Every structure is written in C-alpha cells, then in structure tokens.
Amino acid sequence: MPVTGTLIWYYFICKRETWLMIHQIAPDEEDENLEIGRFIHEYRYQRDKKEIEVDSIKIDKLKKRGGQTIIQEVKKSSKFLESSRNQLLYYLYTLKQMGIEAKGELLFPEEKKKEELELTENAIQNIENAIQDIRRIARLPVPPQPEKIPYCRNCAYREYCWAEG
C-alpha cells in the first residue's frame, strides 16, 4: 500500500482520520478550514509555484540554493507543526530513497514564518515507524475509536466521529 504525504500528515494528528482517508471516506468538503487551505495552496506563492509529483509525494515548491536542493511545503498555519514537519521529513525520506539529497523548508505565509528541516537518522526511524503503523491501520476492518483531541473542534470529520445518533 503506497503511503502519501497526506497520510503522514493525518497520522500525526489523528489515527482515526488516517483510517478514514485510506478508506476514501470523504470529509465535509465545504468545511471552512478545508476551503481556506485550498485557497492558500492555490493563490499564495503563485508566481513561483512549481508543484512536482514524484512517486507518492507532491512537493509544493522545489528550489536550488547554492547547489543544494530545497523542497518547500506551504501550510495554512503552524497549528499542526508536528504533522507538517513529519510530512516534509517524509518527502525528504522518499527523495533520499531515490538517491536525491535535499533539505526542506516549511512555509507559513499567513504568519510570515519559515522553518528549515533536515533528515536525520532519528527522523528516518520515526518516518519508517509511521509508515509501518499507517499500513497496520489500513488493514483494520473498522476505524480506531475516536479520541477527543484539541483538533476535533475544527476537523472536517467531526460530525462523522461525534454526531449523536
């Protein structure tokens, strides 16, 4: 089963959401947070937007700086910082598996912030563990039980998990 950057991102937020995505159970597409994210993705950094699809990853931007390959991931906010970091590290990991050494940058345009990341041995182990666990979650016959976490309030799946019925 191919693991994508999106699955890595969801995995570090909510295991249930990961299962729902794998099983193609769509979130509320009209959710305000999804719409804002799509808008920022489409219109911010438009002039140098160079989204590149490689294997199971979609890199928002690719640059060369001083002979070094830099991949950049654009995010709406730094609220999901751990997930964002791991998604970018997964991209660096995937490229390394292909023989491409790169560094990463997380861009938060609305906050005018940037964070640089490098793939370390510790990060590689963390990503490999996440990939293995995502594949385990995918094989579950039903999604993991919902767990109340701070992100539930703004989640596009909140009605699926918490609706009375």
Buried (B, 14 or more C-beta within 10 A) or exposed (E): EEBBBBBBBBBBBBBBBBBBBBEEEEBBEEBEBBEEBEEBBEEBBEEEEEEEEBEBBBBBBBBEEEEEBBBBBBBBBBBBBEBBBBBBBBBBBBBEEEEEEBBBBBBBBEEEEEBEBEBEEEBBEBBEEBBEEBBEBBEEEEBBEBEEEEBBEEBBBBEBBEEEE
